[in-house]
Amino acid sequence: MKRLNRHVVSQLLALYVIGVCGLAHYQASERLTYNHPDLALSTVKGARRIAIIEFIHSNWAIVLPYLAVWFAFLFWMEIRSSPAWAVWSTFCALALPCVAYAWGCWNITLL
């Protein structure tokens, strides 16, 4: 049971990060649906974030290969019994874009 827990934690945490990112995207897209003209006049950073959110919302299939690569790397590293530092370094490197996107979505939501 201990071995199973060690090998599944990274995938479960990846699912959690993806869920948080999806929730942030949903909140930001709902905010853009109702208040888009007000948000467009905010800042340059806000306009860039809005453009990225709208791009991901209209081209959602871009996310699928990224998630497939992420889970493939984690699964492959767990099968090969890679050291824990390598698994978590890979996890953090591949989770960084998701966390940055969620951060941008929540900044739009809080405007």
Backbone bond lengths (Angstrom), bond angles and torsions (degrees), N, CA, C in turn:
res aa  C-N    CA-C-N  psi(-1)  N-CA   C-N-CA  omega(-1)  CA-C   N-CA-C  phi
1 M - - - 1.452 - - 1.533 110.76 -
2 K 1.340 116.60 -36.90 1.459 119.93 -179.64 1.528 110.77 -64.37
3 R 1.342 117.21 -40.00 1.457 121.41 178.85 1.527 110.13 -64.44
4 L 1.308 117.51 -41.95 1.458 121.34 179.14 1.526 110.50 -62.58
5 N 1.314 117.18 -43.10 1.462 120.63 179.00 1.525 111.59 -62.21
6 R 1.333 116.45 -41.47 1.465 120.23 -179.56 1.519 111.23 -64.49
7 H 1.325 117.26 -36.46 1.455 120.86 -174.37 1.522 113.71 -86.89
8 V 1.306 118.53 -12.79 1.455 120.98 -176.45 1.529 111.92 -103.79
9 V 1.305 117.31 -16.80 1.460 120.96 -173.91 1.525 111.79 -60.28
10 S 1.324 118.60 -42.89 1.465 119.89 -177.72 1.525 111.58 -65.27
11 Q 1.333 118.00 -39.14 1.461 120.14 178.14 1.525 111.83 -68.17
12 L 1.324 117.02 -39.44 1.465 119.70 178.23 1.519 111.22 -67.16
13 L 1.302 117.04 -39.63 1.457 120.00 176.96 1.532 110.95 -67.03
14 A 1.318 117.61 -34.61 1.467 121.03 175.64 1.528 110.08 -64.31
15 L 1.318 117.52 -41.53 1.467 120.19 176.15 1.522 111.12 -62.43
16 Y 1.315 116.99 -37.67 1.463 120.99 177.55 1.532 110.77 -64.44
17 V 1.324 117.21 -45.45 1.468 121.05 179.23 1.529 109.91 -62.04
18 I 1.327 117.33 -41.23 1.459 121.04 178.76 1.531 110.53 -65.18
19 G 1.319 117.24 -39.54 1.462 120.22 177.36 1.519 112.37 -64.05
20 V 1.316 116.67 -42.18 1.469 120.66 177.72 1.523 110.02 -64.58
21 C 1.320 117.04 -40.46 1.459 121.18 178.80 1.533 110.40 -65.36
22 G 1.316 117.16 -40.64 1.458 120.80 177.49 1.516 112.18 -64.44
23 L 1.321 116.78 -40.60 1.464 121.10 177.39 1.523 110.97 -63.96
24 A 1.315 116.92 -42.98 1.469 121.14 178.37 1.527 110.52 -63.10
25 H 1.338 116.72 -41.71 1.466 120.20 178.55 1.527 110.76 -63.96
26 Y 1.313 116.75 -42.89 1.462 120.05 179.52 1.531 110.62 -61.55
27 Q 1.321 117.26 -45.51 1.460 120.18 179.87 1.528 111.55 -63.21
28 A 1.323 116.73 -42.27 1.466 119.72 -179.52 1.524 111.13 -68.19
29 S 1.325 118.05 -39.72 1.462 119.18 -179.71 1.520 110.93 -69.39
30 E 1.317 118.32 -34.00 1.468 120.36 174.68 1.527 110.58 -66.78
31 R 1.314 116.77 -39.44 1.460 120.26 177.71 1.523 110.82 -64.49
32 L 1.323 117.03 -40.02 1.457 120.66 178.80 1.526 111.63 -68.24
33 T 1.322 116.93 -31.66 1.461 120.21 179.26 1.518 111.01 -64.37
34 Y 1.302 117.01 -39.63 1.462 120.54 -174.64 1.527 113.75 -91.77
35 N 1.323 118.58 -31.12 1.472 121.00 -172.50 1.518 113.61 -126.31
36 H 1.298 119.49 31.64 1.464 120.40 -174.26 1.527 113.78 -60.33
37 P 1.330 121.92 -45.63 1.470 118.87 -179.04 1.528 112.85 -62.30
38 D 1.310 117.86 -35.11 1.466 120.21 178.85 1.524 111.34 -68.07
39 L 1.315 116.42 -38.83 1.462 120.07 -177.48 1.522 111.91 -75.00
40 A 1.311 117.71 -28.97 1.467 120.61 -177.71 1.523 111.43 -65.98
41 L 1.319 117.35 -25.07 1.457 120.89 -178.72 1.520 112.61 -91.44
42 S 1.316 117.94 8.82 1.460 120.12 -176.96 1.524 111.49 -73.81
43 T 1.282 119.77 -112.07 1.462 122.89 -176.85 1.527 109.86 -115.83
44 V 1.322 115.22 174.18 1.466 120.18 176.87 1.524 109.65 -66.21
45 K 1.333 116.45 -40.58 1.462 120.30 177.36 1.522 110.83 -60.82
46 G 1.330 115.44 -43.43 1.459 119.81 178.62 1.516 111.96 -62.28
47 A 1.330 116.99 -39.70 1.462 120.71 178.80 1.529 111.06 -65.41
48 R 1.334 117.03 -38.08 1.467 120.26 177.37 1.518 111.09 -66.72
49 R 1.313 116.36 -41.51 1.466 119.69 178.54 1.518 111.07 -64.29
50 I 1.335 116.47 -40.48 1.464 120.40 178.15 1.522 110.11 -62.56
51 A 1.327 117.22 -41.71 1.463 120.74 179.29 1.525 111.29 -62.71
52 I 1.329 116.85 -41.69 1.469 120.21 179.52 1.520 110.69 -66.42
53 I 1.324 117.12 -43.15 1.463 120.70 -179.98 1.524 110.45 -63.00
54 E 1.329 117.11 -43.74 1.461 120.15 178.69 1.525 111.52 -66.25
55 F 1.336 117.27 -35.81 1.461 120.28 177.77 1.523 110.88 -64.62
56 I 1.324 117.22 -47.18 1.462 120.70 179.47 1.531 109.98 -65.47
57 H 1.322 117.07 -37.08 1.466 120.20 -179.56 1.532 111.10 -66.06
58 S 1.326 117.60 -37.69 1.463 119.47 -179.01 1.530 112.53 -84.75
59 N 1.321 118.03 -24.36 1.473 122.54 -179.97 1.521 110.14 -119.98
60 W 1.296 117.20 58.94 1.470 121.73 -173.69 1.523 112.32 -66.63
61 A 1.323 118.72 -20.20 1.465 120.68 -178.39 1.530 112.30 -70.03
62 I 1.310 118.14 -14.04 1.461 121.39 176.86 1.528 110.52 -64.05
63 V 1.299 116.19 -30.69 1.463 121.25 -175.86 1.528 111.14 -70.99
64 L 1.314 118.52 -31.26 1.463 121.58 -174.54 1.533 113.96 -61.95
65 P 1.344 120.73 -47.12 1.477 118.30 176.87 1.527 112.85 -63.54
66 Y 1.333 116.71 -35.16 1.460 119.66 178.04 1.536 110.50 -62.51
67 L 1.325 116.40 -46.05 1.462 119.85 178.70 1.518 111.48 -65.29
68 A 1.328 117.44 -37.46 1.466 120.58 177.81 1.523 110.85 -62.86
69 V 1.321 117.13 -42.78 1.472 120.63 178.40 1.520 110.12 -64.95
70 W 1.334 116.66 -42.69 1.462 120.99 -179.31 1.526 110.74 -59.20
71 F 1.329 116.51 -51.24 1.464 119.24 -178.68 1.524 111.72 -69.72
72 A 1.326 117.75 -32.49 1.462 120.10 177.61 1.530 110.79 -64.71
73 F 1.342 116.65 -43.41 1.461 119.61 177.36 1.523 111.18 -61.56
74 L 1.327 116.69 -46.71 1.465 119.26 -178.85 1.527 111.08 -63.79
75 F 1.316 116.93 -43.15 1.460 120.87 -179.56 1.528 110.75 -65.16
76 W 1.328 116.98 -44.04 1.449 121.16 -179.55 1.524 111.12 -63.50
77 M 1.317 116.57 -41.00 1.464 119.86 -179.38 1.524 111.33 -69.01
78 E 1.322 117.26 -34.08 1.457 119.30 178.65 1.529 111.36 -72.99
79 I 1.319 117.74 -35.59 1.469 120.66 177.79 1.523 110.56 -65.51
80 R 1.319 115.83 -40.42 1.465 120.16 -178.70 1.523 113.06 -79.22
81 S 1.310 117.53 -0.63 1.466 122.52 -178.61 1.525 111.48 56.19
82 S 1.304 114.71 50.76 1.465 120.59 176.61 1.520 109.22 -67.61
83 P 1.321 117.47 157.23 1.464 119.62 177.57 1.533 110.30 -63.06
84 A 1.301 114.64 153.44 1.465 120.07 -176.74 1.523 111.68 -60.90
85 W 1.329 118.15 -37.00 1.459 119.97 -179.22 1.524 110.72 -63.82
86 A 1.329 117.90 -34.53 1.464 120.67 179.30 1.526 111.11 -70.33
87 V 1.326 116.34 -40.76 1.466 120.34 179.11 1.521 109.76 -63.84
88 W 1.326 117.08 -46.35 1.460 119.39 -176.45 1.519 112.29 -74.10
89 S 1.322 117.79 -29.27 1.472 119.80 174.20 1.525 110.42 -66.14
90 T 1.327 116.27 -43.38 1.464 120.57 177.11 1.517 110.71 -64.45
91 F 1.324 116.25 -42.61 1.461 119.98 178.87 1.530 110.86 -59.13
92 C 1.315 116.58 -47.87 1.473 119.83 -178.72 1.520 111.71 -65.11
93 A 1.322 117.06 -40.40 1.462 119.91 179.73 1.527 111.53 -64.18
94 L 1.325 117.12 -39.34 1.460 119.93 -179.32 1.528 112.52 -83.59
95 A 1.324 118.15 -19.07 1.469 120.61 177.50 1.523 111.97 -84.81
96 L 1.308 117.64 -19.43 1.462 121.15 -176.55 1.532 113.64 -57.36
97 P 1.346 120.69 -45.83 1.465 118.65 177.24 1.523 113.32 -62.09
98 C 1.328 117.30 -36.30 1.473 120.55 178.25 1.523 110.66 -65.55
99 V 1.310 116.65 -43.64 1.465 120.32 -179.76 1.530 110.28 -66.68
100 A 1.327 117.35 -40.01 1.464 120.37 178.20 1.526 110.92 -64.89
101 Y 1.327 117.39 -39.51 1.464 120.68 178.29 1.532 110.59 -66.09
102 A 1.324 116.82 -43.02 1.474 120.06 178.14 1.528 110.11 -63.08
103 W 1.326 117.38 -39.45 1.464 121.24 177.93 1.532 110.26 -60.73
104 G 1.315 116.78 -45.59 1.462 120.84 178.09 1.518 112.34 -63.94
105 C 1.309 116.60 -39.66 1.478 120.24 177.98 1.526 110.50 -62.88
106 W 1.314 116.57 -44.41 1.467 118.48 -179.20 1.518 112.45 -69.74
107 N 1.322 117.58 -29.58 1.466 119.21 174.32 1.514 110.66 -66.23
108 I 1.314 118.30 -36.46 1.470 121.19 175.19 1.524 109.91 -67.76
109 T 1.314 117.18 -39.58 1.458 121.28 -179.30 1.525 111.00 -64.05
110 L 1.331 116.95 -34.27 1.456 120.58 -176.42 1.520 113.49 -87.19
111 L 1.322 119.64 -4.78 1.455 121.25 179.02 1.517 111.30 -65.63
